[in-house]
Amino acid sequence: MGIINKKKYYNPNIQIQAMKSSYPQFRSIVRGSEIEFIGELIVKPEFPKYAVSITYRGNLRPLVRILSPKLVEKPIHFYHESKSLCLYHPKDYKWSHGKLIAKDIVPWTAGWIYFYEVWLETGKWFGPEVEHIKNNKKDE
């Protein structure tokens, strides 16, 4: 009898429970098959408090938006069309509904905020990065 290789799938309720457990400051709004998580992240006491929206869209890349404070015009590592953060390069990491927002996306969002604040001060991005091809909307 062979072993069936069944892919993990975290249904919306599991995504919500994982967020409540790890990040109780986030609330969830369910809209059909999408879930928007809205909450605040404090990365470092001397940095501003960030209000963040993370939209879970099943197998589609989660949309991570900064609600406040207002980002500078044309921030680095940012999808301008969707006004969302670029947290990973699609060739290096493939999002799927088998992954948890709470486990990957929230910590990477906190990391992005940290490196963004340092970038504002120094003009240099110290976080991991991959060269992007200009105007490659496919990644967005």
Backbone as a chain_set.jsonl record, in Angstrom:
{"seq": "MGIINKKKYYNPNIQIQAMKSSYPQFRSIVRGSEIEFIGELIVKPEFPKYAVSITYRGNLRPLVRILSPKLVEKPIHFYHESKSLCLYHPKDYKWSHGKLIAKDIVPWTAGWIYFYEVWLETGKWFGPEVEHIKNNKKDE", "coords": {"N": [[0.835, -1.185, 0.0], [0.736, 2.101, -1.0], [1.992, 5.333, 0.013], [0.072, 8.197, 0.127], [0.757, 11.26, -1.277], [-0.238, 14.01, 0.004], [-0.964, 17.356, -0.444], [-0.481, 20.099, 1.8], [-3.125, 22.121, 3.027], [-4.288, 25.089, 4.179], [-7.177, 26.059, 5.352], [-9.354, 28.96, 5.322], [-10.29, 29.313, 8.023], [-8.26, 28.156, 9.558], [-6.141, 29.843, 8.906], [-7.081, 32.207, 10.112], [-7.226, 31.406, 12.836], [-4.494, 30.86, 13.337], [-3.413, 33.412, 13.038], [-4.765, 34.782, 15.129], [-3.723, 33.449, 17.3], [-0.913, 33.915, 17.122], [-0.668, 36.662, 16.553], [-2.475, 38.537, 18.145], [-3.288, 41.168, 17.99], [-4.215, 41.672, 15.494], [-7.108, 41.959, 13.512], [-9.646, 40.173, 11.712], [-11.215, 40.236, 8.514], [-13.542, 38.708, 6.617], [-14.064, 38.203, 3.24], [-15.737, 36.65, 1.027], [-13.682, 34.317, -0.481], [-11.42, 35.527, 0.358], [-9.37, 36.867, 2.992], [-8.905, 39.623, 4.972], [-6.432, 40.8, 7.042], [-5.987, 43.056, 9.581], [-3.899, 45.095, 11.435], [-1.524, 46.241, 13.928], [2.013, 46.726, 13.867], [4.873, 46.869, 15.825], [8.066, 47.375, 15.358], [10.473, 48.229, 16.404], [11.126, 50.095, 19.335], [11.879, 52.779, 18.844], [11.021, 53.245, 16.281], [8.237, 54.223, 14.2], [4.831, 53.156, 14.913], [3.32, 50.783, 12.887], [0.484, 50.484, 10.894], [-0.992, 47.794, 9.345], [-2.215, 46.019, 6.513], [-3.042, 42.83, 5.502], [-3.824, 40.765, 2.941], [-5.131, 37.675, 2.497], [-5.261, 35.454, -0.159], [-5.801, 32.83, -0.992], [-4.166, 30.732, -3.227], [-2.962, 32.837, -4.514], [-0.495, 35.458, -4.403], [-0.16, 36.945, -1.215], [-1.468, 40.171, -0.452], [0.22, 42.804, 0.877], [-0.093, 45.661, 2.615], [0.833, 48.917, 3.691], [-0.881, 50.825, 5.911], [-0.573, 52.987, 7.598], [2.34, 54.573, 9.003], [2.321, 56.996, 6.303], [3.997, 55.948, 3.417], [7.094, 56.882, 1.803], [7.192, 58.487, -1.427], [7.372, 56.264, -4.129], [8.658, 53.918, -2.796], [11.321, 51.611, -2.035], [11.492, 48.138, -3.018], [8.729, 47.437, -3.577], [5.508, 46.934, -4.875], [4.188, 48.892, -7.182], [1.828, 49.011, -8.711], [-0.131, 47.473, -7.313], [0.195, 48.605, -4.895], [1.539, 47.322, -2.801], [3.738, 45.526, -0.55], [6.905, 44.189, -1.537], [7.929, 41.262, -0.595], [9.329, 38.977, -1.117], [11.129, 37.266, -3.723], [9.442, 35.989, -6.479], [10.639, 33.839, -7.831], [12.245, 32.671, -5.966], [10.674, 31.931, -3.841], [7.606, 30.396, -3.486], [4.392, 31.246, -2.986], [1.607, 29.582, -1.514], [-1.656, 28.225, -0.773], [-1.082, 26.44, 1.138], [0.543, 27.473, 3.028], [1.173, 29.515, 5.924], [-0.032, 32.727, 6.747], [0.602, 33.872, 9.211], [2.991, 32.598, 9.878], [4.93, 33.057, 7.829], [4.435, 35.506, 6.307], [3.774, 37.687, 8.081], [6.124, 37.914, 9.812], [8.005, 38.52, 7.774], [6.971, 40.901, 6.87], [7.385, 42.547, 9.101], [10.167, 42.515, 9.027], [10.576, 43.823, 6.563], [9.595, 46.375, 7.213], [11.463, 47.132, 9.184], [13.887, 47.213, 7.634], [13.119, 49.134, 5.789], [12.82, 51.438, 7.404], [15.506, 51.76, 8.198], [16.604, 52.173, 5.684], [15.403, 54.627, 5.049], [16.834, 56.263, 6.776], [19.542, 55.826, 6.048], [19.748, 55.516, 3.295], [20.45, 53.149, 2.18], [19.588, 49.812, 1.427], [19.585, 47.273, 3.622], [18.544, 44.79, 3.859], [17.712, 41.452, 2.607], [17.776, 41.097, -0.939], [16.78, 40.934, -4.39], [17.718, 41.506, -7.689], [15.38, 43.118, -9.715], [13.658, 42.87, -12.8], [12.939, 45.661, -14.675], [9.631, 46.92, -15.033], [8.344, 44.448, -15.016], [5.518, 43.147, -14.87], [4.466, 40.696, -14.416], [5.377, 39.554, -12.043], [3.967, 40.957, -10.222]], "CA": [[0.0, 0.0, 0.0], [1.575, 3.29, -1.128], [1.663, 6.532, 0.778], [-0.467, 9.265, -0.718], [1.389, 12.556, -1.004], [-1.302, 14.996, 0.031], [-0.439, 18.69, -0.163], [-1.107, 20.822, 2.895], [-4.019, 23.217, 2.683], [-4.795, 25.774, 5.355], [-8.399, 26.752, 4.99], [-9.427, 30.289, 5.941], [-10.428, 29.258, 9.481], [-6.94, 27.872, 10.132], [-5.384, 31.097, 8.767], [-7.582, 33.136, 11.145], [-6.795, 30.898, 14.15], [-3.04, 31.045, 13.451], [-3.178, 34.846, 13.267], [-5.244, 35.115, 16.481], [-2.793, 32.849, 18.252], [0.414, 34.539, 17.058], [-0.759, 38.126, 16.458], [-3.843, 38.859, 18.576], [-3.609, 42.569, 17.687], [-4.8, 41.728, 14.155], [-8.495, 41.511, 13.353], [-9.836, 39.609, 10.378], [-12.441, 40.535, 7.787], [-13.691, 37.697, 5.571], [-14.812, 38.639, 2.051], [-15.714, 35.502, 0.118], [-12.538, 33.433, -0.23], [-10.297, 36.346, 0.834], [-9.393, 37.337, 4.373], [-8.008, 40.751, 5.215], [-5.988, 40.935, 8.419], [-5.572, 44.44, 9.823], [-3.352, 45.239, 12.775], [-0.341, 47.093, 14.067], [3.302, 46.109, 14.171], [5.919, 47.739, 16.382], [9.279, 46.63, 15.051], [11.482, 48.722, 17.336], [10.474, 51.195, 20.063], [12.171, 54.105, 18.271], [10.37, 53.357, 14.977], [6.787, 54.425, 14.333], [3.915, 52.017, 14.896], [2.816, 50.608, 11.525], [-0.8, 49.81, 10.665], [-0.749, 46.927, 8.196], [-3.294, 45.199, 5.971], [-2.542, 41.657, 4.782], [-4.962, 40.068, 2.348], [-4.936, 36.28, 2.108], [-6.021, 35.212, -1.386], [-5.604, 31.434, -1.403], [-2.882, 30.48, -3.89], [-2.381, 34.081, -5.037], [0.401, 36.157, -3.479], [-0.848, 37.837, -0.28], [-1.212, 41.597, -0.642], [0.606, 43.409, 2.146], [-0.104, 47.116, 2.435], [1.038, 49.757, 4.864], [-1.968, 51.793, 6.024], [0.072, 54.165, 8.183], [2.418, 55.92, 8.447], [2.401, 57.091, 4.838], [5.328, 55.642, 2.89], [7.623, 57.877, 0.875], [6.821, 58.219, -2.806], [8.199, 55.252, -4.793], [9.566, 53.201, -1.883], [12.078, 50.476, -2.556], [10.891, 46.821, -2.781], [7.317, 47.779, -3.485], [4.734, 46.79, -6.107], [3.477, 50.164, -7.305], [0.491, 48.789, -9.257], [-1.032, 47.003, -6.254], [0.55, 49.349, -3.677], [1.828, 46.322, -1.777], [5.158, 45.281, -0.301], [7.583, 43.064, -2.171], [8.559, 40.581, 0.533], [10.157, 37.874, -1.605], [11.152, 37.162, -5.174], [8.63, 34.823, -6.851], [11.453, 32.701, -8.282], [12.898, 32.092, -4.798], [9.674, 31.475, -2.886], [6.304, 30.296, -4.136], [3.294, 31.245, -2.035], [0.47, 28.713, -1.803], [-2.602, 28.154, 0.335], [-0.526, 25.503, 2.111], [1.443, 28.217, 3.912], [0.452, 30.37, 6.868], [0.258, 34.166, 6.814], [1.222, 34.143, 10.511], [4.336, 32.014, 9.963], [5.87, 33.629, 6.86], [4.181, 36.854, 5.807], [3.874, 38.716, 9.132], [7.528, 38.182, 10.158], [8.681, 39.186, 6.655], [6.476, 42.281, 6.855], [8.138, 43.239, 10.154], [11.52, 42.691, 8.496], [10.514, 44.869, 5.538], [9.447, 47.654, 7.926], [12.761, 47.439, 9.785], [14.844, 47.614, 6.599], [12.609, 50.389, 5.216], [13.192, 52.521, 8.329], [16.959, 51.94, 8.08], [16.799, 52.754, 4.348], [15.054, 56.053, 5.145], [17.929, 56.939, 7.495], [20.879, 55.659, 5.456], [19.713, 55.462, 1.839], [20.905, 51.832, 1.742], [18.741, 48.69, 1.844], [20.444, 46.262, 4.21], [17.846, 43.513, 3.858], [17.921, 40.627, 1.42], [17.118, 41.626, -2.136], [17.091, 40.332, -5.677], [17.52, 42.464, -8.785], [14.131, 42.933, -10.45], [13.63, 43.403, -14.165], [12.025, 46.795, -14.716], [8.336, 46.774, -15.694], [7.919, 43.046, -15.108], [4.242, 43.122, -14.16], [4.135, 39.307, -14.149], [5.656, 39.278, -10.631], [3.036, 41.69, -9.39]], "C": [[0.879, 1.247, 0.0], [1.087, 4.442, -0.265], [1.187, 7.607, -0.187], [0.193, 10.579, -0.307], [0.319, 13.64, -1.116], [-0.714, 16.359, 0.41], [-1.217, 19.316, 0.986], [-2.027, 21.901, 2.354], [-4.534, 23.815, 3.987], [-6.033, 26.541, 4.94], [-8.47, 28.085, 5.732], [-9.546, 30.27, 7.466], [-9.093, 28.994, 10.168], [-6.054, 29.116, 10.026], [-5.79, 32.076, 9.882], [-7.113, 32.7, 12.524], [-5.292, 31.109, 14.364], [-2.706, 32.511, 13.715], [-3.611, 35.25, 14.673], [-4.264, 34.626, 17.536], [-1.454, 33.589, 18.293], [0.376, 36.061, 17.117], [-2.169, 38.575, 16.844], [-4.255, 40.313, 18.297], [-4.215, 42.736, 16.295], [-6.251, 41.254, 14.208], [-8.649, 40.987, 11.933], [-11.2, 39.997, 9.821], [-12.499, 39.54, 6.633], [-14.576, 38.27, 4.466], [-14.739, 37.513, 1.025], [-14.572, 34.574, 0.487], [-11.313, 34.202, 0.262], [-10.494, 36.725, 2.307], [-8.433, 38.508, 4.462], [-7.719, 40.802, 6.71], [-5.482, 42.365, 8.581], [-5.098, 44.543, 11.264], [-2.111, 46.106, 12.765], [0.887, 46.261, 14.401], [4.238, 47.186, 14.718], [7.203, 46.937, 16.264], [10.394, 46.959, 16.034], [10.873, 49.924, 18.048], [10.711, 52.581, 19.436], [11.571, 54.309, 16.879], [8.88, 53.617, 15.191], [6.025, 53.104, 14.371], [3.326, 51.963, 13.485], [1.466, 49.895, 11.55], [-0.672, 49.081, 9.334], [-2.032, 46.19, 7.806], [-2.649, 44.059, 5.184], [-3.755, 40.902, 4.257], [-4.54, 38.682, 1.874], [-5.851, 36.006, 0.924], [-5.82, 33.783, -1.899], [-4.224, 31.24, -2.003], [-2.246, 31.729, -4.489], [-1.522, 34.744, -3.959], [-0.399, 37.048, -2.523], [-0.489, 39.294, -0.59], [-0.953, 42.204, 0.728], [0.746, 44.906, 1.922], [0.126, 47.808, 3.768], [-0.075, 50.801, 4.861], [-1.472, 53.105, 6.633], [1.335, 53.704, 8.897], [2.522, 55.861, 6.917], [3.843, 56.815, 4.41], [5.794, 56.784, 1.984], [7.153, 57.52, -0.539], [7.845, 57.266, -3.427], [9.182, 54.565, -3.833], [10.235, 52.028, -2.584], [11.334, 49.178, -2.199], [9.388, 46.933, -2.539], [6.677, 47.572, -4.851], [3.861, 48.028, -6.241], [2.054, 49.989, -7.836], [-0.503, 48.417, -8.152], [-0.807, 47.731, -4.925], [0.799, 48.399, -2.499], [3.329, 46.06, -1.688], [5.655, 44.089, -1.106], [8.403, 42.392, -1.068], [9.498, 39.462, 0.111], [10.12, 37.891, -3.123], [10.407, 35.892, -5.566], [9.425, 33.62, -7.357], [12.113, 31.979, -7.105], [11.924, 31.485, -3.791], [8.334, 31.473, -3.594], [5.232, 30.225, -3.053], [2.245, 30.229, -2.479], [-0.45, 28.718, -0.589], [-2.155, 27.149, 1.399], [0.451, 26.156, 3.066], [0.618, 29.15, 4.786], [0.928, 31.82, 6.802], [1.046, 34.459, 8.094], [2.672, 33.668, 10.574], [5.342, 32.71, 9.052], [5.645, 35.126, 6.632], [4.314, 37.926, 6.896], [5.33, 38.957, 9.546], [8.289, 38.886, 9.028], [8.225, 40.634, 6.531], [7.21, 43.102, 7.912], [9.572, 43.492, 9.698], [11.564, 43.799, 7.456], [10.432, 46.237, 6.199], [10.783, 48.066, 8.54], [13.742, 47.955, 8.727], [14.409, 48.9, 5.901], [13.007, 51.568, 6.098], [14.694, 52.806, 8.266], [17.289, 52.585, 6.734], [16.468, 54.238, 4.354], [16.189, 56.851, 5.781], [19.244, 56.942, 6.719], [20.904, 55.735, 3.936], [20.173, 54.126, 1.285], [19.962, 50.766, 2.289], [19.653, 47.58, 2.335], [19.805, 44.872, 4.237], [18.164, 42.701, 2.624], [17.186, 41.233, 0.231], [17.618, 40.89, -3.363], [16.824, 41.404, -6.717], [16.228, 42.128, -9.519], [14.279, 43.515, -11.845], [12.583, 44.504, -14.187], [10.77, 46.459, -15.518], [7.922, 45.317, -15.899], [6.651, 42.883, -14.277], [3.838, 41.691, -13.783], [4.35, 38.968, -12.663], [4.633, 39.938, -9.712], [1.758, 40.893, -9.258]], "O": [[1.687, 1.429, 0.911], [-0.078, 4.504, 0.127], [1.835, 7.882, -1.196], [0.183, 10.954, 0.865], [0.017, 14.119, -2.209], [-0.056, 16.501, 1.441], [-2.42, 19.109, 1.138], [-1.731, 22.523, 1.334], [-5.144, 23.119, 4.799], [-5.942, 27.559, 4.254], [-7.712, 28.305, 6.677], [-8.963, 31.122, 8.137], [-8.823, 29.543, 11.237], [-5.298, 29.416, 10.95], [-4.933, 32.693, 10.514], [-6.649, 33.529, 13.307], [-4.869, 31.494, 15.454], [-1.824, 32.819, 14.517], [-2.892, 35.991, 15.344], [-4.012, 35.302, 18.533], [-0.924, 33.86, 19.371], [1.283, 36.683, 17.669], [-2.964, 38.949, 15.981], [-5.438, 40.645, 18.363], [-4.679, 43.823, 15.95], [-6.57, 40.267, 14.871], [-7.859, 41.329, 11.053], [-12.194, 40.075, 10.543], [-11.618, 39.525, 5.774], [-15.681, 38.753, 4.716], [-13.789, 37.434, 0.247], [-14.489, 34.097, 1.619], [-10.28, 33.599, 0.552], [-11.616, 36.878, 2.789], [-7.272, 38.394, 4.069], [-8.632, 40.84, 7.534], [-4.644, 42.826, 7.805], [-5.795, 44.136, 12.193], [-1.705, 46.633, 11.729], [0.82, 45.252, 15.103], [4.372, 48.266, 14.143], [7.406, 45.952, 16.973], [11.159, 46.085, 16.443], [10.162, 50.705, 17.415], [9.84, 53.449, 19.497], [11.606, 55.42, 16.35], [8.327, 53.272, 16.235], [6.519, 52.071, 13.918], [2.885, 52.982, 12.953], [1.327, 48.832, 12.155], [-0.294, 49.673, 8.324], [-2.824, 45.794, 8.662], [-1.815, 44.292, 4.31], [-4.606, 40.457, 5.028], [-3.709, 38.537, 0.977], [-7.05, 36.278, 0.975], [-5.686, 33.563, -3.102], [-3.219, 31.549, -1.362], [-1.097, 31.68, -4.929], [-1.786, 34.608, -2.764], [-1.234, 37.831, -2.975], [0.649, 39.603, -0.944], [-1.793, 42.129, 1.624], [1.587, 45.36, 1.146], [-0.322, 47.351, 4.82], [-0.197, 51.575, 3.911], [-1.896, 54.189, 6.234], [1.402, 52.562, 9.352], [2.778, 54.808, 6.333], [4.787, 57.376, 4.967], [4.982, 57.551, 1.468], [6.764, 56.382, -0.804], [9.05, 57.453, -3.261], [10.395, 54.624, -4.036], [9.752, 51.531, -3.602], [10.628, 49.127, -1.192], [8.863, 46.584, -1.482], [7.234, 47.983, -5.869], [2.897, 48.194, -5.493], [1.16, 50.743, -7.45], [-1.592, 48.987, -8.073], [-1.526, 47.501, -3.953], [0.347, 48.628, -1.377], [4.083, 46.334, -2.622], [4.932, 43.118, -1.327], [9.448, 42.902, -0.664], [10.36, 39.043, 0.883], [9.208, 38.45, -3.732], [10.707, 34.82, -5.041], [8.929, 32.495, -7.314], [12.498, 30.816, -7.225], [12.3, 30.632, -2.987], [7.97, 32.458, -4.236], [5.172, 29.258, -2.294], [2.022, 30.039, -3.675], [-0.064, 29.163, 0.492], [-2.792, 27.029, 2.446], [1.119, 25.466, 3.837], [-0.498, 29.528, 4.429], [2.127, 32.098, 6.802], [2.031, 35.197, 8.07], [3.492, 34.28, 11.259], [6.485, 32.933, 9.451], [6.578, 35.919, 6.755], [4.912, 38.973, 6.649], [5.742, 40.114, 9.627], [9.125, 39.751, 9.292], [9.005, 41.499, 6.133], [7.613, 44.233, 7.644], [10.128, 44.56, 9.953], [12.478, 44.623, 7.461], [11.128, 47.164, 5.786], [11.189, 49.223, 8.427], [14.353, 49.008, 8.904], [15.258, 49.678, 5.465], [13.479, 52.587, 5.594], [15.106, 53.966, 8.278], [18.162, 53.45, 6.659], [17.175, 55.03, 3.731], [16.47, 57.978, 5.373], [19.973, 57.934, 6.727], [21.954, 55.988, 3.345], [20.281, 53.963, 0.069], [19.581, 50.802, 3.459], [20.412, 47.006, 1.554], [20.458, 43.892, 4.598], [18.809, 43.192, 1.698], [16.109, 41.81, 0.38], [18.705, 40.313, -3.381], [15.829, 42.125, -6.64], [16.009, 40.978, -9.9], [14.946, 44.531, -12.04], [11.451, 44.288, -13.755], [10.841, 45.795, -16.552], [7.221, 45.0, -16.861], [6.719, 42.518, -13.103], [2.97, 41.495, -12.932], [3.592, 38.184, -12.092], [4.457, 39.526, -8.566], [0.823, 41.333, -8.589]]}, "num_chains": 1, "name": "protein.A"}
